[in-house]
């Protein structure tokens, strides 16, 4: 049985709510090992390419066995397509605490456009998918939903997000 430190977390949520930024902050300030499942650089940085490639055939065990051996708390983030929720449920079985970073659709869309680089139609598609699966997502992430992008467009400080997660999970 693979046992990660009890303060390990899985972050998902609305686009542009700071998932990657928060994961990077945890790695820098709290010695977490941060894996951003959308960024190959993150996998390479931690020399996990072999385990990452094995997921399709062997599942997540090889990856999480290596992560367990580090002894570090893990922060795993993925701006996944909501239809991949069964995969997330498999990942959570390794002891990661689920966290959903959220924002109003209007503010998140404005920030997505500001950030640039990706056509806004992909934001709209992701939000449509999230809305269609809101009930299922809530069943997984309801315990710790953090409004990291406020209605006035400002962002929560990483320390505030971290405090809220710690209070929720008692870690």
C-alpha positions in Angstrom: 0.0 0.0 0.0 1.4 3.4 -1.0 1.2 6.1 1.7 1.9 9.7 0.8 2.3 12.3 3.5 -1.1 13.3 4.9 -0.8 16.9 3.6 -0.4 15.9 0.0 -3.0 17.5 -2.3 -4.5 17.3 -5.7 -5.5 20.7 -7.2 -8.0 21.1 -10.0 -10.4 23.8 -10.9 -11.5 26.6 -13.2 -9.0 27.8 -15.8 -6.7 30.7 -14.6 -7.4 30.3 -10.9 -3.7 29.8 -10.1 -3.4 26.0 -9.9 0.2 25.9 -11.3 1.2 29.1 -9.5 0.0 27.7 -6.2 1.8 24.3 -6.8 5.0 26.2 -7.6 4.6 28.2 -4.4 4.1 25.1 -2.3 7.3 23.6 -3.8 9.3 26.7 -3.2 8.0 27.7 0.3 6.9 24.4 1.9 9.2 21.8 0.2 6.4 20.0 -1.6 7.2 18.1 -4.7 5.0 19.7 -7.4 3.8 17.8 -10.4 1.8 19.7 -13.0 0.3 17.0 -15.1 -0.2 19.4 -18.1 3.5 20.4 -18.2 6.1 18.0 -19.5 8.8 20.3 -17.8 7.3 19.3 -14.4 7.7 15.6 -15.2 11.2 16.1 -16.5 12.3 18.3 -13.6 11.6 15.5 -11.2 13.0 12.8 -13.6 9.6 11.0 -13.8 9.4 10.5 -17.6 9.6 6.7 -17.4 6.8 6.5 -14.8 4.7 9.0 -16.6 4.9 7.0 -19.8 3.9 3.8 -17.9 0.6 5.2 -16.7 -1.3 4.2 -19.8 -0.3 0.5 -19.5 0.5 0.1 -15.8 -1.7 2.6 -14.1 -0.5 5.1 -11.5 1.2 2.7 -9.1 4.7 3.0 -10.6 4.5 6.8 -10.4 3.2 6.9 -6.8 5.7 4.4 -5.6 8.5 6.7 -6.7 6.8 9.7 -5.2 6.3 7.8 -1.9 10.0 7.1 -1.7 10.8 10.9 -1.8 9.2 11.3 1.6 7.9 14.7 0.4 4.4 16.0 0.5 3.0 16.0 -3.0 1.1 18.7 -4.8 -0.4 17.4 -8.0 -2.3 19.7 -10.3 -4.1 19.1 -13.5 -6.6 21.3 -15.3 -8.2 18.1 -16.5 -11.2 17.6 -18.8 -14.1 16.9 -16.4 -14.9 13.7 -18.3 -11.6 12.4 -16.9 -13.0 12.4 -13.4 -12.7 8.6 -13.0 -9.0 9.0 -13.5 -8.9 11.7 -10.8 -10.7 9.3 -8.5 -8.0 6.7 -9.1 -5.3 9.3 -8.3 -7.0 10.4 -5.1 -6.9 6.8 -3.8 -3.2 7.4 -3.2 -4.1 9.7 -0.3 -4.1 13.2 -2.0 -6.6 15.7 -0.5 -8.8 17.1 -3.3 -8.8 20.9 -3.7 -10.9 22.9 -6.3 -9.8 26.4 -7.1 -12.7 28.4 -8.4 -13.8 31.8 -9.6 -16.9 33.4 -11.3 -17.1 32.4 -14.9 -17.1 36.1 -16.0 -14.0 37.1 -14.0 -12.1 33.9 -15.0 -12.9 34.5 -18.7 -11.6 38.1 -18.5 -8.4 36.8 -16.8 -8.1 34.1 -19.5 -8.3 36.7 -22.2 -5.8 38.9 -20.4 -3.3 36.1 -20.1 -3.5 35.4 -23.9 -1.8 32.7 -25.8 -4.9 30.4 -26.1 -8.1 31.0 -28.0 -10.9 31.9 -25.6 -13.1 29.2 -27.3 -11.1 26.6 -25.3 -11.9 28.4 -22.0 -15.6 28.4 -23.0 -15.4 24.7 -23.8 -13.8 23.8 -20.5 -16.3 25.9 -18.6 -19.2 24.2 -20.5 -17.7 20.8 -19.5 -17.3 21.8 -15.9 -20.9 23.1 -15.8 -22.2 19.8 -17.3 -20.4 17.8 -14.7 -20.8 20.1 -11.7 -22.7 17.6 -9.6 -20.1 14.9 -10.1 -17.2 17.3 -9.5 -18.9 18.6 -6.3 -19.1 15.0 -5.0 -15.3 14.9 -5.2 -14.2 18.4 -4.4 -16.9 19.9 -2.3 -15.0 19.6 1.0 -12.3 22.1 -0.1 -13.4 24.6 -2.7 -11.3 27.8 -2.6 -12.4 30.9 -4.5 -8.8 31.9 -5.4 -9.8 34.5 -7.9 -12.2 37.0 -6.3 -15.1 38.7 -7.9 -13.1 42.0 -8.0 -10.5 40.2 -10.1 -7.8 40.1 -7.4 -6.2 36.8 -6.4 -6.0 35.2 -3.0 -2.4 35.1 -1.7 -0.9 31.6 -1.7 -0.6 31.7 2.1 -4.4 32.3 2.3 -5.1 29.3 0.0 -2.7 27.2 2.0 -4.3 28.2 5.3 -7.8 27.3 4.0 -6.6 23.9 2.9 -4.9 23.2 6.2 -8.0 24.2 8.1 -10.2 22.0 5.9 -8.0 18.9 6.2 -6.6 19.4 9.6 -3.0 19.0 8.4 
